[in-house]
Amino acid sequence: MLWTIIGILLVLWILGLVAKVGGALIHILLVAAVIIFIVNLVTGRNKAG
């Protein structure tokens, strides 16, 4: 689920860079997805360890 969201946001971000559509909103969502991904990695390692 998380990988799907990150993939979609990444595609939208690239389209936004090319077509200048969405601007700051896509960048904010992409940063939020990266933060969630990092938190998921950190908490996943704590549970496994």
Backbone atoms as SQL, in Angstrom:
CREATE TABLE atoms (id INTEGER PRIMARY KEY, chain TEXT, resi INTEGER, resn TEXT, atom TEXT, x REAL, y REAL, z REAL);
INSERT INTO atoms VALUES
  (1, 'A', 1, 'MET', 'N', 0.832, -1.197, 0.000),
  (2, 'A', 1, 'MET', 'CA', 0.000, 0.000, 0.000),
  (3, 'A', 1, 'MET', 'C', 0.872, 1.254, 0.000),
  (4, 'A', 2, 'LEU', 'N', 1.859, 1.284, 0.888),
  (5, 'A', 2, 'LEU', 'CA', 2.736, 2.448, 0.984),
  (6, 'A', 2, 'LEU', 'C', 3.536, 2.633, -0.300),
  (7, 'A', 3, 'TRP', 'N', 4.013, 1.522, -0.873),
  (8, 'A', 3, 'TRP', 'CA', 4.789, 1.614, -2.118),
  (9, 'A', 3, 'TRP', 'C', 3.927, 2.127, -3.262),
  (10, 'A', 4, 'THR', 'N', 2.657, 1.762, -3.282),
  (11, 'A', 4, 'THR', 'CA', 1.746, 2.245, -4.322),
  (12, 'A', 4, 'THR', 'C', 1.560, 3.748, -4.218),
  (13, 'A', 5, 'ILE', 'N', 1.356, 4.240, -2.996),
  (14, 'A', 5, 'ILE', 'CA', 1.178, 5.676, -2.790),
  (15, 'A', 5, 'ILE', 'C', 2.438, 6.439, -3.187),
  (16, 'A', 6, 'ILE', 'N', 3.593, 5.927, -2.784),
  (17, 'A', 6, 'ILE', 'CA', 4.852, 6.587, -3.133),
  (18, 'A', 6, 'ILE', 'C', 5.041, 6.596, -4.649),
  (19, 'A', 7, 'GLY', 'N', 4.725, 5.502, -5.300),
  (20, 'A', 7, 'GLY', 'CA', 4.855, 5.431, -6.756),
  (21, 'A', 7, 'GLY', 'C', 3.954, 6.420, -7.467),
  (22, 'A', 8, 'ILE', 'N', 2.707, 6.506, -7.028),
  (23, 'A', 8, 'ILE', 'CA', 1.763, 7.443, -7.634),
  (24, 'A', 8, 'ILE', 'C', 2.225, 8.881, -7.423),
  (25, 'A', 9, 'LEU', 'N', 2.661, 9.200, -6.204),
  (26, 'A', 9, 'LEU', 'CA', 3.135, 10.555, -5.929),
  (27, 'A', 9, 'LEU', 'C', 4.382, 10.891, -6.736),
  (28, 'A', 10, 'LEU', 'N', 5.243, 9.908, -6.924),
  (29, 'A', 10, 'LEU', 'CA', 6.453, 10.147, -7.715),
  (30, 'A', 10, 'LEU', 'C', 6.101, 10.438, -9.164),
  (31, 'A', 11, 'VAL', 'N', 5.156, 9.689, -9.723),
  (32, 'A', 11, 'VAL', 'CA', 4.717, 9.930, -11.102),
  (33, 'A', 11, 'VAL', 'C', 4.064, 11.304, -11.217),
  (34, 'A', 12, 'LEU', 'N', 3.211, 11.657, -10.257),
  (35, 'A', 12, 'LEU', 'CA', 2.582, 12.979, -10.278),
  (36, 'A', 12, 'LEU', 'C', 3.613, 14.090, -10.151),
  (37, 'A', 13, 'TRP', 'N', 4.649, 13.861, -9.336),
  (38, 'A', 13, 'TRP', 'CA', 5.702, 14.858, -9.160),
  (39, 'A', 13, 'TRP', 'C', 6.455, 15.076, -10.471),
  (40, 'A', 14, 'ILE', 'N', 6.784, 13.980, -11.154),
  (41, 'A', 14, 'ILE', 'CA', 7.485, 14.101, -12.441),
  (42, 'A', 14, 'ILE', 'C', 6.600, 14.806, -13.457),
  (43, 'A', 15, 'LEU', 'N', 5.317, 14.455, -13.505),
  (44, 'A', 15, 'LEU', 'CA', 4.400, 15.138, -14.416),
  (45, 'A', 15, 'LEU', 'C', 4.289, 16.623, -14.065),
  (46, 'A', 16, 'GLY', 'N', 4.300, 16.920, -12.780),
  (47, 'A', 16, 'GLY', 'CA', 4.246, 18.311, -12.348),
  (48, 'A', 16, 'GLY', 'C', 5.470, 19.093, -12.776),
  (49, 'A', 17, 'LEU', 'N', 6.640, 18.454, -12.740),
  (50, 'A', 17, 'LEU', 'CA', 7.854, 19.130, -13.191),
  (51, 'A', 17, 'LEU', 'C', 7.809, 19.376, -14.695),
  (52, 'A', 18, 'VAL', 'N', 7.294, 18.404, -15.443),
  (53, 'A', 18, 'VAL', 'CA', 7.263, 18.521, -16.895),
  (54, 'A', 18, 'VAL', 'C', 6.177, 19.498, -17.340),
  (55, 'A', 19, 'ALA', 'N', 4.983, 19.372, -16.794),
  (56, 'A', 19, 'ALA', 'CA', 3.836, 20.151, -17.265),
  (57, 'A', 19, 'ALA', 'C', 3.542, 21.368, -16.404),
  (58, 'A', 20, 'LYS', 'N', 4.285, 21.567, -15.327),
  (59, 'A', 20, 'LYS', 'CA', 4.064, 22.687, -14.401),
  (60, 'A', 20, 'LYS', 'C', 2.633, 22.684, -13.855),
  (61, 'A', 21, 'VAL', 'N', 2.141, 21.471, -13.533),
  (62, 'A', 21, 'VAL', 'CA', 0.788, 21.330, -13.001),
  (63, 'A', 21, 'VAL', 'C', 0.875, 20.855, -11.560),
  (64, 'A', 22, 'GLY', 'N', 0.095, 21.423, -10.673),
  (65, 'A', 22, 'GLY', 'CA', 0.042, 20.966, -9.291),
  (66, 'A', 22, 'GLY', 'C', 0.995, 21.687, -8.370),
  (67, 'A', 23, 'GLY', 'N', 2.151, 22.038, -8.862),
  (68, 'A', 23, 'GLY', 'CA', 3.115, 22.848, -8.127),
  (69, 'A', 23, 'GLY', 'C', 3.421, 22.382, -6.725),
  (70, 'A', 24, 'ALA', 'N', 3.206, 23.246, -5.770),
  (71, 'A', 24, 'ALA', 'CA', 3.620, 23.020, -4.392),
  (72, 'A', 24, 'ALA', 'C', 2.874, 21.852, -3.743),
  (73, 'A', 25, 'LEU', 'N', 1.628, 21.627, -4.111),
  (74, 'A', 25, 'LEU', 'CA', 0.842, 20.557, -3.486),
  (75, 'A', 25, 'LEU', 'C', 1.493, 19.201, -3.707),
  (76, 'A', 26, 'ILE', 'N', 1.941, 18.938, -4.918),
  (77, 'A', 26, 'ILE', 'CA', 2.570, 17.652, -5.215),
  (78, 'A', 26, 'ILE', 'C', 3.878, 17.519, -4.455),
  (79, 'A', 27, 'HIS', 'N', 4.634, 18.614, -4.344),
  (80, 'A', 27, 'HIS', 'CA', 5.893, 18.562, -3.601),
  (81, 'A', 27, 'HIS', 'C', 5.646, 18.283, -2.119),
  (82, 'A', 28, 'ILE', 'N', 4.621, 18.892, -1.559),
  (83, 'A', 28, 'ILE', 'CA', 4.290, 18.662, -0.146),
  (84, 'A', 28, 'ILE', 'C', 3.873, 17.211, 0.062),
  (85, 'A', 29, 'LEU', 'N', 3.053, 16.674, -0.832),
  (86, 'A', 29, 'LEU', 'CA', 2.620, 15.282, -0.710),
  (87, 'A', 29, 'LEU', 'C', 3.794, 14.322, -0.861),
  (88, 'A', 30, 'LEU', 'N', 4.723, 14.646, -1.757),
  (89, 'A', 30, 'LEU', 'CA', 5.891, 13.789, -1.942),
  (90, 'A', 30, 'LEU', 'C', 6.765, 13.785, -0.701),
  (91, 'A', 31, 'VAL', 'N', 6.977, 14.940, -0.113),
  (92, 'A', 31, 'VAL', 'CA', 7.766, 15.021, 1.124),
  (93, 'A', 31, 'VAL', 'C', 7.074, 14.246, 2.235),
  (94, 'A', 32, 'ALA', 'N', 5.753, 14.368, 2.339),
  (95, 'A', 32, 'ALA', 'CA', 5.005, 13.624, 3.355),
  (96, 'A', 32, 'ALA', 'C', 5.150, 12.115, 3.134),
  (97, 'A', 33, 'ALA', 'N', 5.108, 11.669, 1.884),
  (98, 'A', 33, 'ALA', 'CA', 5.256, 10.242, 1.590),
  (99, 'A', 33, 'ALA', 'C', 6.644, 9.748, 1.967),
  (100, 'A', 34, 'VAL', 'N', 7.669, 10.552, 1.710),
  (101, 'A', 34, 'VAL', 'CA', 9.033, 10.161, 2.070),
  (102, 'A', 34, 'VAL', 'C', 9.176, 10.070, 3.588),
  (103, 'A', 35, 'ILE', 'N', 8.596, 11.017, 4.320),
  (104, 'A', 35, 'ILE', 'CA', 8.656, 10.991, 5.786),
  (105, 'A', 35, 'ILE', 'C', 7.955, 9.747, 6.319),
  (106, 'A', 36, 'ILE', 'N', 6.783, 9.436, 5.784),
  (107, 'A', 36, 'ILE', 'CA', 6.055, 8.243, 6.221),
  (108, 'A', 36, 'ILE', 'C', 6.862, 6.986, 5.916),
  (109, 'A', 37, 'PHE', 'N', 7.509, 6.953, 4.758),
  (110, 'A', 37, 'PHE', 'CA', 8.335, 5.808, 4.375),
  (111, 'A', 37, 'PHE', 'C', 9.497, 5.622, 5.349),
  (112, 'A', 38, 'ILE', 'N', 10.161, 6.711, 5.708),
  (113, 'A', 38, 'ILE', 'CA', 11.290, 6.635, 6.647),
  (114, 'A', 38, 'ILE', 'C', 10.817, 6.169, 8.017),
  (115, 'A', 39, 'VAL', 'N', 9.705, 6.701, 8.488),
  (116, 'A', 39, 'VAL', 'CA', 9.162, 6.287, 9.774),
  (117, 'A', 39, 'VAL', 'C', 8.807, 4.797, 9.736),
  (118, 'A', 40, 'ASN', 'N', 8.244, 4.357, 8.612),
  (119, 'A', 40, 'ASN', 'CA', 7.896, 2.939, 8.461),
  (120, 'A', 40, 'ASN', 'C', 9.147, 2.057, 8.511),
  (121, 'A', 41, 'LEU', 'N', 10.219, 2.486, 7.868),
  (122, 'A', 41, 'LEU', 'CA', 11.462, 1.727, 7.896),
  (123, 'A', 41, 'LEU', 'C', 12.023, 1.639, 9.324),
  (124, 'A', 42, 'VAL', 'N', 12.026, 2.763, 10.022),
  (125, 'A', 42, 'VAL', 'CA', 12.594, 2.799, 11.369),
  (126, 'A', 42, 'VAL', 'C', 11.779, 1.930, 12.326),
  (127, 'A', 43, 'THR', 'N', 10.469, 2.054, 12.287),
  (128, 'A', 43, 'THR', 'CA', 9.639, 1.265, 13.198),
  (129, 'A', 43, 'THR', 'C', 9.659, -0.210, 12.816),
  (130, 'A', 44, 'GLY', 'N', 9.787, -0.501, 11.525),
  (131, 'A', 44, 'GLY', 'CA', 9.878, -1.897, 11.096),
  (132, 'A', 44, 'GLY', 'C', 11.141, -2.551, 11.589),
  (133, 'A', 45, 'ARG', 'N', 12.226, -1.830, 11.583),
  (134, 'A', 45, 'ARG', 'CA', 13.491, -2.389, 12.074),
  (135, 'A', 45, 'ARG', 'C', 13.450, -2.583, 13.580),
  (136, 'A', 46, 'ASN', 'N', 12.793, -1.704, 14.295),
  (137, 'A', 46, 'ASN', 'CA', 12.689, -1.856, 15.742),
  (138, 'A', 46, 'ASN', 'C', 11.881, -3.087, 16.113),
  (139, 'A', 47, 'LYS', 'N', 10.819, -3.361, 15.372),
  (140, 'A', 47, 'LYS', 'CA', 9.996, -4.530, 15.645),
  (141, 'A', 47, 'LYS', 'C', 10.739, -5.819, 15.313),
  (142, 'A', 48, 'ALA', 'N', 11.507, -5.802, 14.230),
  (143, 'A', 48, 'ALA', 'CA', 12.226, -6.993, 13.814),
  (144, 'A', 48, 'ALA', 'C', 13.418, -7.279, 14.722),
  (145, 'A', 49, 'GLY', 'N', 13.994, -6.220, 15.292),
  (146, 'A', 49, 'GLY', 'CA', 15.200, -6.392, 16.113),
  (147, 'A', 49, 'GLY', 'C', 14.850, -6.854, 17.469);
